[in-house]
Amino acid sequence: MITIETLCLRIGNVPQQDVQAWIDSDWLRPEGAPGHYLFREIDEARARLILELRDDMGINDEGMPVVLSLLDQLYAARRQMLRLREAISIPRENELRSRLRGLLISAQD
């Protein structure tokens, strides 16, 4: 896990105020309390994505939540499809039914 200072340096010397604004907008969800944030690898990847969307693709602050929400939904659907693919590869029929039932229930949550 890394600090906000390290994150800012790693993603391209981004001002801490920008990262703080992303946290305040709930685009980034680090662990810890304000002033003591810790970022995981996934947070760094998301920060890079936000930066790319903003700087390279011209997504503004009003459009960012929409784009991030759609991407989150896409990634969730991909994870669900991978789980279903794994479940289908199970040889025993009863175990397959049980896994599929569990996956379908979790998809509704």
Sequence and secondary structure as in RCSB ss.txt:
>XXXX:A:sequence
MITIETLCLRIGNVPQQDVQAWIDSDWLRPEGAPGHYLFREIDEARARLILELRDDMGINDEGMPVVLSLLDQLY
AARRQMLRLREAISIPRENELRSRLRGLLISAQD
>XXXX:A:secstr
 B HHHHHHHTTS  HHHHHHHHHTTS   BS TTS BB HHHHHHHHHHHIIIIIT   TTTHHHHHHHHHHHH
HHHHHHHHHHHHHT SSHHHHHHHHHHHHHHHH 
